[in-house]
Amino acid sequence: MLAGPILRRLEPTRLVLWLVGSAPLDLTLLLAPAGEASRRMPLDATRCRRVPVGRHACLHMIDITLTEPLPQDTVIGYDLIATLDDGTESNIAQWAPHLLHAGTDRPSMVLRSRADNILFGSCRKPHHPSLDGLARADALLADHIADADMRPAMLMLCGDQVYADDVAGPMLAAIHALIERLGLYGEHLEGAVVADSQALYAHSASYYHREELLPAFKSNEALRERFFGGVEKPIFTTSSAHNHLVTLAEVMAMYLLVWSPVPWQLISEPFMPALDADHVRQWNREKESLDGFCRDLPQAARQLAHVQTLMIFDDHDITDDWNLSAKWASTAYEHPFSRRIVGNALIAYMLCQGWGNRPDVFSAVLEDVTTLTATTDDADRLQAQAQDTLISKLLSFSQWDYVLRTQPTVIVLDTRTRRWRNRRLPNRPSGLMDWESLTDLQHELLDETAAVIVSPTPMFGVKLIEVVQRICTYTGHALTVDAENWMAHRGAASVMLNIFLHSRTPGNYVVLSGDVHYSFAYDVQVRDQDRTPHIWQITSSGIKNEFPPRLLDWLDRLNRWLYAPRSPLNWFTQRRHLQIHPRLPEHRRSGERLWNSAGIGQVWLDAQGRPARVVQHNADGRPSTRFLAPDHGASDAVAEQTKAGDQGR
């Protein structure tokens, strides 16, 4: 077993799990609900799709429909038993003992009857020097492993689960070592300086200079002339793209290395290539941070094996500024090499993240993947035309979003692929969702009394930062500041506010977000004579990432001065329709509204779907930080109904 199992979408009559083995495995699922007889279910081809991605790497995508529903709000032990070639059986305690909590002999799950206790976060960058918020979540779980009522309903990962565009040198070396160890499939590369994946890995620019291999780079005149008529055009805009992942094998290896400690045990210490003195120092700094990441990795993997985990992409899962503007999209997708880079990350996202959210819609695409990996050449390279055809299908795919019909309903938004393009000014940022997808959202909300909306980017962010982004956009520098927020596009912002005011949409909304590398909570009311919906914007970011502290401190202070709830400046913005009151972090020292600490967020909801308690669990071991409700209006009704459930105490 190389990675997993990861618990994905869980329902009383359906279980979805994901894992990777070094070969197609003969598996049996054991379910042992507390107080009931155990059930054993062989995982044949109707229950487990096996997708090879290399000579010694095979995805196992488990999707089981149960005729007898599992009990809710009960601890359910489970096991995956592999039957070996000699007929003997091996279970999780044998092949993945790091997944077991103290005093247990197998992992467990809980199917909660209400989605009223949610862990969430985003932005997990392995080489950031902070500790890992997923390991912190596992420590919280360990304190209540046998208490079904205290365990969260789900872990919602709101974006940037991997950083395909920002990779440490030692991580890239580990990726290449794992590709060789597992025989992950190679590929041909059209429109690149190199002909195929092996040439890429061996190229002198492969470490810390990959931007030199891109067709828009100044020195690549022949490629620029061929594809762009000699005009230099940006494609990969991040300042950290020097080790940008390119091939499907690289992205698949990254997923294995960030979700499991086992692949690290299969490779030797990452070998440092020939580097200049500055990059040697950078390598050593990154190596120190990665060593800490690897120490926390068994606990992070254990968390994913015990709690239903749902996911959605943001930009870094694919590449920085992905689909930011109409011009970015046309530039990236008209060139075969950049299209392949984006497409490879999207294939890997579909296999490792997207499928587990909504398995039913990926059946046809998975057939194409199976055909692709079954037709490699003598050098174990994928067939280029079939790979490009698959990428074209995924680039036009429109069902990445999904809905959980829980209480309250959870709606997870795709804010990356169905954008409201600005055709008149293609350099301007696109709206995060187009009119059609916003209409679909409204349809999902009709006649619901409360809803949890997962938007990778906050719907209601820090106003000063949004103003800076708008200024940079008007001066032609939208890419410099990641000018992506809901209010940046007038049409998308207006439609979203109208959805909140619709007479048949919920009265209470909780919006969970990430992306920004700091955490905050706002209580929001929309000004309207006939109807006043209540919205709570709750942001937790990052799981393993943080904002530059001094810069955030100044931005926080200036925002408090300029855009306080009663500030007249709000009337010159989209906020003239809103009343926004920040929840203050209880450990603030100088009036901070923004909390800058890697970790994991947690929200408890009351019977009406309103946040009874909002907490950021700090990864560095400090006491958990509550966001305290202001004393006004709707928040008075939000009592401390879950005080006993504060796992951060």
Secondary structure, DSSP 8 states (H G I E B T S, - for coil): --EEEEEEEEETTEEEEEEEESS---EEEEEEETTS--EEEE--TTTEEEEEEETTEEEEEEEEE-SS---SSSEEEEEEEEE-TTS-EE-HHHH-GGG--TT-SS-EEE--SS--EEEEE--B-TTSSS--HHHHHHHHHHTTTT-GGGS-SEEEE-S-SS-SSS--HHHHHHHHHHHHHHTB-B-B-TTSSSSBHHHHHHSTTTTT-GGGGSTTSTT-HHHHHHHHTT----S---TTGGG---SHHHHHHHHHHHH-SHHHHHS-S----S--HHHHHHHHHHHHHHHHHHHHHHHHHHHHTTS-EEE---STTT-TTTT-BHHHHHHHHTSHHHHHHHHHHHHHHIIIIIHHH-GGGGHHHHHHHHHHHT---TTSB--HHHHHHHHHHHHT-----EEE-SSSEEEE---SSS-B--SSSTTSB-BSS-HHHHHHHHHHHTT-SEEEEE-SS-SS--HHHHHHHHHHHHTT-TTTTT---GGGSHHHHHHHHHHHH-TTS-SEEEEEE--SSSBEEEEEEE--SS---EEEEEE---SB----HHHHHHHHHHHHHHS-TT-GGGGGSGGGGEEEEEEEETT-SS--SSB---EEEEEEE-TTS-EEEEEEEETTS---EEEE--SSGGGGG---TTGGG-TT-
